[in-house]
Each structure stands twice: as structure tokens, then as C-alpha cells.
Amino acid sequence: MGMRCIRLLHSYKVAVEFLVTLFLLLLRFDGCQASSSSSPTTTTHRCVEEERRALLQLRDSFNFPNGHALSYWVGDDCCKWKGVECDLFSSTSRVISIDISYERQSEQGTWYPNATLFTEFKQLQTLDLSGNKISGWINVQALCQLHNLKELWVGGNNLGDDGLPWCLGRSLPFLEEVSLWGNNRGPSGIF
Ligand SMILES: *[C@@H]1O[C@H](CO)[C@@H](O)[C@H](O)[C@H]1NC(C)=O
């Protein structure tokens, strides 16, 4: 009786040990899965290379012919650059916000931004170009291709009545805010 009881207890112990080991193995396997999938995640949570190049192109055009603004835009991960914000909750981490307000240096004079430069940023939601002596645009219609745009800040520039294209109101379904305050030549009144 006592012997049988001990044997039963023993097999019970073996079974429990087996289950615990199995459980630990499964846990480990899970951990493996998690850590092997987390390393590519951390690398994708970085700047999209085309967008990094587009930002540098934007800086060149902003500084043309000999300015030195935005000189702090250096390094591989443009999501960490001042004034740049990426969508870190999506796997592509595309740029969602560009704020280069009040960056144009006084000696640089007026700026005519090439709107096509912004079309590389497919998920752009906020664009702040306030206070940069903008007197007009190159390819202004390209602004209407920024389909995810919610906010456009172009106050404190020298834009006239034709400062923004009419197509903005029709083409940009998410556009909530357009700021044109303090433009020397008056707001355009497209809304
Ligand atoms: C505007 O930018 C686009 C895209 O980089 C470029 O292809 C085009 O030549 C530029 N236009 C002018 C007039 O600079």
C-alpha cells in the first residue's frame, strides 16, 4: 500500500516535472520568436531612405544659393531630426510632419518653394512653412497631391491672393486647417 502510494506520488512528480519543462520550453520558444521578430521591427522604425533624401533635397532648395539653415539635419534616421516627425506606430514610419517654420535666414531673401519636393512624403499630415519669406511657389498645384494633409501653415510670409491653389479645397479630404495669417499681400480666401 505504502509502496504503491510512493510510486504513484513519484509518477505524479515526473508528470508535473514534464509539464513544467514543456511549459518552460514553450515559453522560451515564444521568447525566441519575440526577440527574433523584434530586431527587424527596430530597424524598420527608422526613416524611409527616399524621404531622408527628399528632406536633404528640400534643405538644399531651402538654402539655395548659399544659406546654412537646417544644418542639424544629419544622420541616417531623419525621424530624429528637429522639425521632422514620423509615424512610429506604423511599420513604415513615414514622415507625417515637417516643421521648418522661421528657419530662413534674413540674408537669404525671398523663397519660392518647389511644391513638388513635398510630394515624396506620401503620409504628410502637417506642413509648417511659416515665416520663411515665401513670395510664391514653383509647381504650386503639386500641393494638391498631398492627400493626407491636415494642416498647412504658411503664415508670416509674403504670399498674395494667388498664394495657394484652389484645388486644395477639392483635392485634400482631410484638410482641417490652413493658416495664412500675416501675409503681406493678404489672405487668399479659398475657403
Ligand atoms: C521641382 O522639384 C522636382 C522634384 O525634385 C524637380 O523634378 C523639378 O525639376 C523642380 N522644379 C524646378 C523648377 O526646380
The ligand as an SDF file (V2000), in Angstrom:
LIG
                    3D

 14 14  0  0  0  0  0  0  0  0999 V2000
   10.9030   70.8370  -58.5650 C   0  0  0  0  0  0  0  0  0  0  0  0
   11.1930   69.6340  -57.8850 O   0  0  0  0  0  0  0  0  0  0  0  0
   11.1000   68.4840  -58.6930 C   0  0  0  0  0  0  0  0  0  0  0  0
   11.2910   67.2740  -57.7910 C   0  0  0  0  0  0  0  0  0  0  0  0
   12.5200   67.3020  -57.1610 O   0  0  0  0  0  0  0  0  0  0  0  0
   12.1090   68.5510  -59.8030 C   0  0  0  0  0  0  0  0  0  0  0  0
   11.9960   67.4240  -60.6300 O   0  0  0  0  0  0  0  0  0  0  0  0
   11.8690   69.8110  -60.6220 C   0  0  0  0  0  0  0  0  0  0  0  0
   12.8700   69.9510  -61.5900 O   0  0  0  0  0  0  0  0  0  0  0  0
   11.8590   71.0310  -59.7090 C   0  0  0  0  0  0  0  0  0  0  0  0
   11.4760   72.1940  -60.4960 N   0  0  0  0  0  0  0  0  0  0  0  0
   12.2040   73.3110  -60.5300 C   0  0  0  0  0  0  0  0  0  0  0  0
   11.7290   74.3800  -61.4400 C   0  0  0  0  0  0  0  0  0  0  0  0
   13.1930   73.4620  -59.8470 O   0  0  0  0  0  0  0  0  0  0  0  0
  1  2  1  0
  1 10  1  0
  2  3  1  0
  3  4  1  0
  3  6  1  0
  4  5  1  0
  6  7  1  0
  6  8  1  0
  8  9  1  0
  8 10  1  0
 10 11  1  0
 11 12  1  0
 12 13  1  0
 12 14  2  0
M  END
$$$$
